[in-house]
Amino acid sequence: MQSPKVDGALCEVCEEEPAIARCRICGRLVCARDFEASLGICRVCLSTLCQICHERLAVGHCARCGRLVCRRDSVRVGLSRYCIDCARALGILPATRQGEVGDPDYPG
């Protein structure tokens, strides 16, 4: 758990409990109840986290499966957004090859 840099600060989510950690995504100071220690993020960011990578905040839902997806793990087709898994299943994206989007080692 990361220690907050402000002594005596209250949680920025509930504004009731003492802050014990800082969210790695948004930087909020949060209490133990509003902190997901395994991911190092607050409950607010957890509720909007991409359900593919579990690292970045989502920008929308997949039109096919409904999962929350970030820009990197989704594609837009017209006004719809699809997760990379559904995009492959629908033939919008080719099957994953090493070094492409969807490859766990993809740098982008």
N, C-alpha and C positions, 0 to 999 in steps of 0.2 A: 504494500500500500504506500502511496506517495503522501508525504506530509504536506499540509497546506503551508504556504509562506506567511499567512496572516494569522497571528495568535488570537484566539478568542472569537474567530469568525463563525457566524452561523451558516448553516447549509443554505445554499442559494436556490434549492428546489423547495424544501419544506419551510424554510425560514424559522425553524423551531429548535432543531438539534444542533449541537456543535459540529462544525465541519472537521472531517478527519482525512480527507483525500481530495485530490484535484483530478477532474476528468481529463483524460489524455486527448480527447477530441475537441471539446468546447472550452475547457479550462475552468469550468465551474468548480467552486469549493462545495463539497457535498458531505453529508453525514453517512454513517454506516448503512442506514436503511435505504438511502438513495444512491448507493454505489455498488456496482457490479465488479467486485474485486478481481474475478477471473479474467475479465476483459479490460479492466482499468478505466471503465467509463461510467458515467452517471445514468440513471434510469431514463432520463429524457433522451439522451443519445441512443440508448439501448432500444427504445421504442421506435426509432427511425433508422436503425442500422440495416444495411444491405443484407439480405438473407442468403446471398450467394457467397460473398467474400468475408462477411462478418468483420470488416475493417473500416469501410467508408460509409458515410451517410447516404441514404437512399434518395433518389430524385423522383421516384414514381413506383407504380405497381406494374407487374407483367400483365398484359392484357389476356393472356391464356391461363396462367396458373395463379395469378394474384400475389405472388411473392414481391416483397419490397426489393428494389434493385437500384444499384448505383449506376453512374454513366458508363463505367468501364465494363460492367457485367451485364449490359443490356444494349439493345439496338432499337432505333426508331424506324418505323415503317409508316409513313404518312403521319397521322396523329397518334398512332399506337406505339407503345413501348413493349418489347418482349425481352425476357431474361435470355441469356445466351443458351441455356438448355432448351427452352421452348423454340428459340429461333433456329437451332439446329434440327429439332424434331420437325419443324415446319418447312425446312429446306431454305430458310432465309440466310443462314450461315452454313458454311461447309463444316464437315467434321473437324475437330481440333487436331492441329498438327503442332509439333513442338515449336515454340516461339510465337504462337498466335494468341489472340485474345481467348481466354478460357483455359489456356495452359497455365498451371499453377506457377511456373517459372517465368511467365510473361512479364517483362519489366514495365510495361506501360500502364 
